[in-house]
């Protein structure tokens, strides 16, 4: 029997389970500045996966790399979820979030002025 697929699938499942709370916590702590951590981790894992001889090890490292790259997108989406009130904001960065909310209101108001009634 070949367990490679099951091992890789379980590892990818665990990877997704780990990266989801990382995005939430890191956005809470550092905001959008955290995206570069995911970029560096992703690049390191891509490079590392090229040199791992084990099929399973290389595949799992590649999955971690691309989960990191996807997390960059999710950090930006997480900020939007915080602005909508779906997730708690960091009280230390309340002024930042308030400024973003005001910018969103201004953008929405200017868009409604542009569109014909």
MARTIDREN-896984 format. One record per residue: residue in three letters; x, y, z of N, C-alpha, C in turn; residue number from 1. Coordinates in steps of 0.001 Angstrom, whole numbers, plus 500000, padded with zeros to 6 digits. Each point is the difference from the previous one (the first is absolute). Example, Ala and Ser with C-alpha at 12.3 -4.5 7.8 and 13.67 -1.06 7.14 Angstrom:
r tike = ALA | nX = 513190 | nY = 494310 | nZ = 507800 | caX = 499110 | caY = 501190 | caZ = 500000 | cX = 500900 | cY = 501200 | cZ = 500000 | sero = 1
r tike = SER | nX = 499650 | nY = 501050 | nZ = 499280 | caX = 500820 | caY = 501190 | caZ = 500060 | cX = 499230 | cY = 501090 | cZ = 500730 | sero = 2
***
This chain:
r tike = UNK | nX = 500829 | nY = 498822 | nZ = 500000 | caX = 499171 | caY = 501178 | caZ = 500000 | cX = 500877 | cY = 501247 | cZ = 500000 | sero = 1
r tike = UNK | nX = 499494 | nY = 501041 | nZ = 499344 | caX = 500743 | caY = 501246 | caZ = 499871 | cX = 499318 | cY = 501066 | cZ = 500858 | sero = 2
r tike = UNK | nX = 500696 | nY = 500469 | nZ = 501025 | caX = 499445 | caY = 500984 | caZ = 500920 | cX = 500437 | cY = 501426 | cZ = 499674 | sero = 3
r tike = UNK | nX = 500726 | nY = 500197 | nZ = 498902 | caX = 500513 | caY = 501331 | caZ = 499667 | cX = 498888 | cY = 501048 | cZ = 499922 | sero = 4
r tike = UNK | nX = 498931 | nY = 499691 | nZ = 499312 | caX = 498900 | caY = 500954 | caZ = 499838 | cX = 499347 | cY = 500352 | cZ = 501310 | sero = 5
r tike = UNK | nX = 499828 | nY = 498998 | nZ = 500857 | caX = 499371 | caY = 500247 | caZ = 501298 | cX = 500912 | cY = 500856 | cZ = 500879 | sero = 6
r tike = UNK | nX = 501283 | nY = 499713 | nZ = 499979 | caX = 500966 | caY = 500768 | caZ = 500794 | cX = 500036 | cY = 501453 | cZ = 499526 | sero = 7
r tike = UNK | nX = 500085 | nY = 500183 | nZ = 498693 | caX = 500052 | caY = 501361 | caZ = 499444 | cX = 498689 | cY = 500737 | cZ = 500265 | sero = 8
r tike = UNK | nX = 498880 | nY = 499313 | nZ = 499815 | caX = 498703 | caY = 500622 | caZ = 500255 | cX = 499853 | cY = 500440 | cZ = 501455 | sero = 9
r tike = UNK | nX = 500424 | nY = 499150 | nZ = 500924 | caX = 499929 | caY = 500346 | caZ = 501422 | cX = 500911 | cY = 501187 | cZ = 500309 | sero = 10
r tike = UNK | nX = 501179 | nY = 500017 | nZ = 499380 | caX = 500936 | caY = 501109 | caZ = 500234 | cX = 499441 | cY = 501310 | cZ = 499456 | sero = 11
r tike = UNK | nX = 499385 | nY = 499964 | nZ = 498837 | caX = 499409 | caY = 501218 | caZ = 499425 | cX = 498828 | cY = 500466 | cZ = 500859 | sero = 12
r tike = UNK | nX = 499206 | nY = 499069 | nZ = 500468 | caX = 498881 | caY = 500328 | caZ = 500891 | cX = 500516 | cY = 500677 | cZ = 501266 | sero = 13
r tike = UNK | nX = 501065 | nY = 499452 | nZ = 500581 | caX = 500601 | caY = 500598 | caZ = 501199 | cX = 500581 | cY = 501377 | cZ = 499687 | sero = 14
r tike = UNK | nX = 500608 | nY = 500125 | nZ = 498835 | caX = 500595 | caY = 501274 | caZ = 499587 | cX = 498935 | cY = 501090 | cZ = 499916 | sero = 15
r tike = UNK | nX = 498884 | nY = 499677 | nZ = 499387 | caX = 498899 | caY = 500963 | caZ = 499899 | cX = 499493 | cY = 500342 | cZ = 501400 | sero = 16
r tike = UNK | nX = 499885 | nY = 498990 | nZ = 500836 | caX = 499544 | caY = 500215 | caZ = 501369 | cX = 500939 | cY = 500865 | cZ = 500819 | sero = 17
r tike = UNK | nX = 501284 | nY = 499965 | nZ = 499694 | caX = 500985 | caY = 500812 | caZ = 500711 | cX = 500034 | cY = 501421 | cZ = 499447 | sero = 18
r tike = UNK | nX = 499953 | nY = 500137 | nZ = 498676 | caX = 500135 | caY = 501326 | caZ = 499392 | cX = 498780 | cY = 500888 | cZ = 500237 | sero = 19
r tike = UNK | nX = 498816 | nY = 499422 | nZ = 500112 | caX = 498802 | caY = 500821 | caZ = 500206 | cX = 500092 | cY = 500819 | cZ = 501294 | sero = 20
r tike = UNK | nX = 500287 | nY = 499383 | nZ = 501141 | caX = 500135 | caY = 500829 | caZ = 501211 | cX = 501236 | cY = 500894 | cZ = 499992 | sero = 21
r tike = UNK | nX = 501048 | nY = 499595 | nZ = 499278 | caX = 501179 | caY = 500872 | caZ = 499889 | cX = 499641 | cY = 501316 | cZ = 499325 | sero = 22
r tike = UNK | nX = 499224 | nY = 499920 | nZ = 498932 | caX = 499569 | caY = 501216 | caZ = 499297 | cX = 499218 | cY = 500899 | cZ = 500946 | sero = 23
r tike = UNK | nX = 499084 | nY = 499420 | nZ = 500750 | caX = 499174 | caY = 500793 | caZ = 500911 | cX = 500864 | cY = 500646 | cZ = 501078 | sero = 24
r tike = UNK | nX = 500872 | nY = 499212 | nZ = 500612 | caX = 500828 | caY = 500523 | caZ = 501091 | cX = 501005 | cY = 501026 | cZ = 499521 | sero = 25
r tike = UNK | nX = 500632 | nY = 499723 | nZ = 498877 | caX = 501032 | caY = 500922 | caZ = 499519 | cX = 499389 | cY = 501288 | cZ = 499494 | sero = 26
r tike = UNK | nX = 498834 | nY = 499944 | nZ = 499378 | caX = 499341 | caY = 501242 | caZ = 499590 | cX = 499613 | cY = 500788 | cZ = 501232 | sero = 27
r tike = UNK | nX = 499524 | nY = 499318 | nZ = 501032 | caX = 499628 | caY = 500676 | caZ = 501250 | cX = 501216 | cY = 500685 | cZ = 500611 | sero = 28
r tike = UNK | nX = 501123 | nY = 499296 | nZ = 500031 | caX = 501194 | caY = 500537 | caZ = 500659 | cX = 500724 | cY = 501039 | cZ = 499154 | sero = 29
r tike = UNK | nX = 500222 | nY = 499703 | nZ = 498714 | caX = 500847 | caY = 500862 | caZ = 499164 | cX = 499266 | cY = 500655 | cZ = 498832 | sero = 30
r tike = UNK | nX = 498764 | nY = 499630 | nZ = 499766 | caX = 499258 | caY = 500577 | caZ = 498880 | cX = 500531 | cY = 499520 | cZ = 498666 | sero = 31
r tike = UNK | nX = 499901 | nY = 500853 | nZ = 498997 | caX = 500442 | caY = 499621 | caZ = 498657 | cX = 501504 | cY = 499809 | cZ = 499904 | sero = 32
r tike = UNK | nX = 500738 | nY = 500466 | nZ = 500994 | caX = 501450 | caY = 499821 | caZ = 499979 | cX = 500394 | cY = 498529 | cZ = 500040 | sero = 33
r tike = UNK | nX = 499081 | nY = 499140 | nZ = 500412 | caX = 500332 | caY = 498579 | caZ = 500145 | cX = 500079 | cY = 499265 | cZ = 498665 | sero = 34
r tike = UNK | nX = 499576 | nY = 500608 | nZ = 498913 | caX = 499980 | caY = 499261 | caZ = 498737 | cX = 501398 | cY = 499590 | cZ = 499552 | sero = 35
r tike = UNK | nX = 500998 | nY = 500815 | nZ = 500287 | caX = 501353 | caY = 499678 | caZ = 499542 | cX = 500558 | cY = 498763 | cZ = 500714 | sero = 36
r tike = UNK | nX = 499535 | nY = 499713 | nZ = 501217 | caX = 500438 | caY = 498782 | caZ = 500693 | cX = 499546 | cY = 498778 | cZ = 499207 | sero = 37
r tike = UNK | nX = 498760 | nY = 500038 | nZ = 499527 | caX = 499485 | caY = 498896 | caZ = 499191 | cX = 500763 | cY = 499887 | cZ = 498678 | sero = 38
r tike = UNK | nX = 500376 | nY = 501132 | nZ = 499419 | caX = 500764 | caY = 499984 | caZ = 498760 | cX = 501367 | cY = 499347 | cZ = 500200 | sero = 39
r tike = UNK | nX = 500697 | nY = 500418 | nZ = 501036 | caX = 501328 | caY = 499440 | caZ = 500270 | cX = 499894 | cY = 498505 | cZ = 500289 | sero = 40
r tike = UNK | nX = 499025 | nY = 499609 | nZ = 500827 | caX = 499810 | caY = 498585 | caZ = 500307 | cX = 499689 | cY = 499207 | cZ = 498734 | sero = 41
r tike = UNK | nX = 499155 | nY = 500550 | nZ = 499149 | caX = 499652 | caY = 499314 | caZ = 498755 | cX = 501197 | cY = 499822 | cZ = 499088 | sero = 42
r tike = UNK | nX = 500803 | nY = 501044 | nZ = 499843 | caX = 501185 | caY = 499904 | caZ = 499135 | cX = 500999 | cY = 498997 | cZ = 500570 | sero = 43
r tike = UNK | nX = 500195 | nY = 500044 | nZ = 501316 | caX = 500913 | caY = 499044 | caZ = 500627 | cX = 499528 | cY = 498556 | cZ = 499794 | sero = 44
r tike = UNK | nX = 498716 | nY = 499775 | nZ = 500164 | caX = 499475 | caY = 498641 | caZ = 499833 | cX = 500067 | cY = 499535 | cZ = 498544 | sero = 45
r tike = UNK | nX = 499783 | nY = 500905 | nZ = 499051 | caX = 500143 | caY = 499622 | caZ = 498585 | cX = 501432 | cY = 499569 | cZ = 499722 | sero = 46
r tike = UNK | nX = 500943 | nY = 500812 | nZ = 500455 | caX = 501414 | caY = 499663 | caZ = 499784 | cX = 500363 | cY = 498694 | cZ = 500695 | sero = 47
r tike = UNK | nX = 499523 | nY = 499833 | nZ = 501215 | caX = 500292 | caY = 498784 | caZ = 500752 | cX = 499404 | cY = 498774 | cZ = 499319 | sero = 48
r tike = UNK | nX = 498801 | nY = 500117 | nZ = 499478 | caX = 499346 | caY = 498852 | caZ = 499368 | cX = 500750 | cY = 499525 | cZ = 498760 | sero = 49
r tike = UNK | nX = 500748 | nY = 500899 | nZ = 499383 | caX = 500786 | caY = 499607 | caZ = 498816 | cX = 501156 | cY = 499075 | cZ = 500358 | sero = 50
r tike = UNK | nX = 500444 | nY = 500070 | nZ = 501244 | caX = 501169 | caY = 499238 | caZ = 500403 | cX = 499685 | cY = 498798 | cZ = 500883 | sero = 51
r tike = UNK | nX = 498759 | nY = 499808 | nZ = 500350 | caX = 499605 | caY = 498835 | caZ = 500797 | cX = 499801 | cY = 498831 | cZ = 499053 | sero = 52
r tike = UNK | nX = 500693 | nY = 498927 | nZ = 500257 | caX = 499935 | caY = 498845 | caZ = 499094 | cX = 498763 | cY = 499146 | cZ = 500217 | sero = 53
r tike = UNK | nX = 499465 | nY = 500012 | nZ = 501193 | caX = 498812 | caY = 499205 | caZ = 500296 | cX = 498782 | cY = 500599 | cZ = 499293 | sero = 54
r tike = UNK | nX = 499246 | nY = 499150 | nZ = 499313 | caX = 498800 | caY = 500461 | caZ = 499294 | cX = 499009 | cY = 500620 | cZ = 500973 | sero = 55
r tike = UNK | nX = 499733 | nY = 499303 | nZ = 501090 | caX = 499021 | caY = 500494 | caZ = 500968 | cX = 500499 | cY = 501293 | cZ = 500651 | sero = 56
r tike = UNK | nX = 501243 | nY = 500035 | nZ = 500411 | caX = 500557 | caY = 501196 | caZ = 500635 | cX = 499983 | cY = 501204 | cZ = 499077 | sero = 57
r tike = UNK | nX = 500381 | nY = 499782 | nZ = 498748 | caX = 500013 | caY = 501088 | caZ = 499030 | cX = 498587 | cY = 500507 | cZ = 499723 | sero = 58
r tike = UNK | nX = 499067 | nY = 499083 | nZ = 499892 | caX = 498617 | caY = 500374 | caZ = 499724 | cX = 499392 | cY = 500777 | cZ = 501165 | sero = 59
r tike = UNK | nX = 500245 | nY = 499532 | nZ = 501206 | caX = 499463 | caY = 500688 | caZ = 501171 | cX = 500630 | cY = 501387 | cZ = 500139 | sero = 60
r tike = UNK | nX = 501292 | nY = 500104 | nZ = 499755 | caX = 500665 | caY = 501302 | caZ = 500076 | cX = 499449 | cY = 500945 | cZ = 498933 | sero = 61
r tike = UNK | nX = 499719 | nY = 499475 | nZ = 498819 | caX = 499379 | caY = 500815 | caZ = 498959 | cX = 498602 | cY = 500450 | cZ = 500391 | sero = 62
r tike = UNK | nX = 499257 | nY = 499125 | nZ = 500666 | caX = 498654 | caY = 500372 | caZ = 500461 | cX = 500077 | cY = 501101 | cZ = 501057 | sero = 63
r tike = UNK | nX = 500987 | nY = 499919 | nZ = 500876 | caX = 500196 | caY = 501058 | caZ = 500997 | cX = 500333 | cY = 501313 | cZ = 499293 | sero = 64
r tike = UNK | nX = 500839 | nY = 499909 | nZ = 498961 | caX = 500384 | caY = 501205 | caZ = 499254 | cX = 498782 | cY = 500687 | cZ = 499397 | sero = 65
r tike = UNK | nX = 499166 | nY = 499243 | nZ = 499340 | caX = 498864 | caY = 500626 | caZ = 499333 | cX = 498880 | cY = 500357 | cZ = 500968 | sero = 66
r tike = UNK | nX = 499950 | nY = 499346 | nZ = 501137 | caX = 499094 | caY = 500453 | caZ = 501055 | cX = 500467 | cY = 501356 | cZ = 500523 | sero = 67
r tike = UNK | nX = 501306 | nY = 500186 | nZ = 500078 | caX = 500549 | caY = 501301 | caZ = 500406 | cX = 499639 | cY = 501078 | cZ = 498990 | sero = 68
r tike = UNK | nX = 500139 | nY = 499681 | nZ = 498726 | caX = 499658 | caY = 500980 | caZ = 498968 | cX = 498512 | cY = 500349 | cZ = 500045 | sero = 69
r tike = UNK | nX = 499146 | nY = 499012 | nZ = 500218 | caX = 498566 | caY = 500258 | caZ = 500087 | cX = 499690 | cY = 500844 | cZ = 501232 | sero = 70
r tike = UNK | nX = 500773 | nY = 499813 | nZ = 501061 | caX = 499784 | caY = 500753 | caZ = 501230 | cX = 500255 | cY = 501492 | cZ = 499809 | sero = 71
r tike = UNK | nX = 500840 | nY = 500364 | nZ = 499044 | caX = 500206 | caY = 501422 | caZ = 499689 | cX = 498661 | cY = 500614 | cZ = 499586 | sero = 72
r tike = UNK | nX = 499308 | nY = 499324 | nZ = 499119 | caX = 498671 | caY = 500449 | caZ = 499566 | cX = 499053 | cY = 500066 | cZ = 501197 | sero = 73
r tike = UNK | nX = 500058 | nY = 498995 | nZ = 500844 | caX = 499085 | caY = 499925 | caZ = 501136 | cX = 500261 | cY = 501083 | cZ = 501041 | sero = 74
r tike = UNK | nX = 501240 | nY = 500459 | nZ = 500139 | caX = 500290 | caY = 501093 | caZ = 500939 | cX = 499242 | cY = 501259 | cZ = 499568 | sero = 75
r tike = UNK | nX = 499999 | nY = 500282 | nZ = 498712 | caX = 499278 | caY = 501183 | caZ = 499499 | cX = 498489 | cY = 499816 | cZ = 500154 | sero = 76
r tike = UNK | nX = 499524 | nY = 498791 | nZ = 499770 | caX = 498580 | caY = 499727 | caZ = 500187 | cX = 499622 | cY = 500062 | cZ = 501483 | sero = 77
r tike = UNK | nX = 500920 | nY = 499564 | nZ = 500859 | caX = 499744 | caY = 500034 | caZ = 501436 | cX = 499820 | cY = 501438 | cZ = 500486 | sero = 78
r tike = UNK | nX = 500804 | nY = 500910 | nZ = 499463 | caX = 499819 | caY = 501397 | caZ = 500385 | cX = 498601 | cY = 500476 | cZ = 499623 | sero = 79
r tike = UNK | nX = 499513 | nY = 499604 | nZ = 498847 | caX = 498647 | caY = 500384 | caZ = 499588 | cX = 498956 | cY = 499414 | cZ = 500943 | sero = 80
r tike = UNK | nX = 500227 | nY = 498751 | nZ = 500449 | caX = 499066 | caY = 499384 | caZ = 500938 | cX = 500008 | cY = 500731 | cZ = 501340 | sero = 81
r tike = UNK | nX = 501170 | nY = 500465 | nZ = 500423 | caX = 500095 | caY = 500775 | caZ = 501240 | cX = 499266 | cY = 501322 | cZ = 499840 | sero = 82
r tike = UNK | nX = 500183 | nY = 500660 | nZ = 498863 | caX = 499334 | caY = 501279 | caZ = 499763 | cX = 498477 | cY = 499849 | cZ = 499984 | sero = 83
r tike = UNK | nX = 499515 | nY = 498857 | nZ = 499554 | caX = 498564 | caY = 499741 | caZ = 499988 | cX = 499463 | cY = 499620 | cZ = 501377 | sero = 84
r tike = UNK | nX = 500923 | nY = 499743 | nZ = 500945 | caX = 499583 | caY = 499626 | caZ = 501345 | cX = 499818 | cY = 498513 | cZ = 500201 | sero = 85
r tike = UNK | nX = 500409 | nY = 499204 | nZ = 499025 | caX = 499851 | caY = 498548 | caZ = 500107 | cX = 501034 | cY = 499391 | cZ = 500944 | sero = 86
r tike = UNK | nX = 501138 | nY = 500675 | nZ = 500163 | caX = 501066 | caY = 499551 | caZ = 500894 | cX = 500408 | cY = 501181 | cZ = 500872 | sero = 87
r tike = UNK | nX = 500526 | nY = 499716 | nZ = 501199 | caX = 500393 | caY = 501115 | caZ = 500880 | cX = 501215 | cY = 500744 | cZ = 499461 | sero = 88
r tike = UNK | nX = 500009 | nY = 501294 | nZ = 500264 | caX = 501162 | caY = 500800 | caZ = 499608 | cX = 500938 | cY = 500128 | cZ = 501185 | sero = 89
r tike = UNK | nX = 501247 | nY = 500234 | nZ = 499713 | caX = 501007 | caY = 500219 | caZ = 501032 | cX = 499785 | cY = 501404 | cZ = 500564 | sero = 90
r tike = UNK | nX = 499719 | nY = 500132 | nZ = 501292 | caX = 499751 | caY = 501330 | caZ = 500564 | cX = 501181 | cY = 500950 | cZ = 499839 | sero = 91
r tike = UNK | nX = 501204 | nY = 499452 | nZ = 499914 | caX = 501181 | caY = 500847 | caZ = 499821 | cX = 500029 | cY = 500649 | cZ = 498620 | sero = 92
r tike = UNK | nX = 499233 | nY = 499448 | nZ = 499066 | caX = 499977 | caY = 500556 | caZ = 498640 | cX = 498610 | cY = 500538 | cZ = 499646 | sero = 93
r tike = UNK | nX = 499245 | nY = 500415 | nZ = 501012 | caX = 498639 | caY = 500500 | caZ = 499765 | cX = 500000 | cY = 501205 | cZ = 499063 | sero = 94
r tike = UNK | nX = 500945 | nY = 500914 | nZ = 500176 | caX = 500051 | caY = 501195 | caZ = 499144 | cX = 500214 | cY = 499606 | cZ = 498536 | sero = 95
r tike = UNK | nX = 500820 | nY = 498990 | nZ = 499762 | caX = 500240 | caY = 499525 | caZ = 498629 | cX = 498702 | cY = 499474 | cZ = 499391 | sero = 96
r tike = UNK | nX = 499299 | nY = 499156 | nZ = 500746 | caX = 498752 | caY = 499432 | caZ = 499484 | cX = 498937 | cY = 501087 | cZ = 499805 | sero = 97
r tike = UNK | nX = 499958 | nY = 500950 | nZ = 500901 | caX = 499033 | caY = 501079 | caZ = 499878 | cX = 500262 | cY = 500816 | cZ = 498735 | sero = 98
r tike = UNK | nX = 501269 | nY = 500278 | nZ = 499731 | caX = 500365 | caY = 500725 | caZ = 498782 | cX = 499586 | cY = 499216 | cZ = 498760 | sero = 99
r tike = UNK | nX = 500223 | nY = 498681 | nZ = 500022 | caX = 499604 | caY = 499157 | caZ = 498866 | cX = 498492 | cY = 500020 | cZ = 499801 | sero = 100
r tike = UNK | nX = 499256 | nY = 499950 | nZ = 501104 | caX = 498532 | caY = 500035 | caZ = 499887 | cX = 499520 | cY = 501318 | cZ = 499404 | sero = 101
r tike = UNK | nX = 500622 | nY = 501096 | nZ = 500402 | caX = 499636 | caY = 501304 | caZ = 499458 | cX = 500328 | cY = 500083 | cZ = 498513 | sero = 102
r tike = UNK | nX = 501149 | nY = 499441 | nZ = 499599 | caX = 500364 | caY = 499976 | caZ = 498578 | cX = 498977 | cY = 499205 | cZ = 499205 | sero = 103
r tike = UNK | nX = 499548 | nY = 498878 | nZ = 500559 | caX = 498995 | caY = 499182 | caZ = 499318 | cX = 498699 | cY = 500765 | cZ = 499827 | sero = 104
r tike = UNK | nX = 499601 | nY = 500760 | nZ = 501041 | caX = 498776 | caY = 500790 | caZ = 499914 | cX = 500129 | cY = 501082 | cZ = 498938 | sero = 105
r tike = UNK | nX = 501171 | nY = 500660 | nZ = 499953 | caX = 500226 | caY = 501028 | caZ = 498988 | cX = 499976 | cY = 499409 | cZ = 498602 | sero = 106
r tike = UNK | nX = 500624 | nY = 498847 | nZ = 499833 | caX = 499999 | caY = 499344 | caZ = 498688 | cX = 498594 | cY = 499592 | cZ = 499593 | sero = 107
r tike = UNK | nX = 499235 | nY = 499483 | nZ = 500948 | caX = 498623 | caY = 499604 | caZ = 499691 | cX = 499154 | cY = 501219 | cZ = 499644 | sero = 108
r tike = UNK | nX = 500201 | nY = 501117 | nZ = 500721 | caX = 499242 | caY = 501222 | caZ = 499713 | cX = 500362 | cY = 500558 | cZ = 498638 | sero = 109
r tike = UNK | nX = 501283 | nY = 499987 | nZ = 499674 | caX = 500417 | caY = 500544 | caZ = 498700 | cX = 499520 | cY = 499096 | cZ = 498860 | sero = 110
r tike = UNK | nX = 499915 | nY = 498697 | nZ = 500234 | caX = 499494 | caY = 499100 | caZ = 498967 | cX = 498506 | cY = 500230 | cZ = 499768 | sero = 111
r tike = UNK | nX = 499264 | nY = 500281 | nZ = 501054 | caX = 498555 | caY = 500214 | caZ = 499835 | cX = 499735 | cY = 501326 | cZ = 499297 | sero = 112
r tike = UNK | nX = 500908 | nY = 500983 | nZ = 500145 | caX = 499842 | caY = 501274 | caZ = 499305 | cX = 500280 | cY = 499846 | cZ = 498515 | sero = 113
r tike = UNK | nX = 500905 | nY = 499112 | nZ = 499643 | caX = 500393 | caY = 499810 | caZ = 498614 | cX = 498924 | cY = 499260 | cZ = 499231 | sero = 114
r tike = UNK | nX = 499363 | nY = 499019 | nZ = 500605 | caX = 499012 | caY = 499177 | caZ = 499308 | cX = 498696 | cY = 500793 | cZ = 499825 | sero = 115
r tike = UNK | nX = 499442 | nY = 499950 | nZ = 498802 | caX = 498735 | caY = 500705 | caZ = 499759 | cX = 498850 | cY = 499328 | cZ = 500749 | sero = 116
r tike = UNK | nX = 499085 | nY = 500811 | nZ = 500453 | caX = 498848 | caY = 499479 | caZ = 500757 | cX = 498913 | cY = 499536 | cZ = 499086 | sero = 117
***
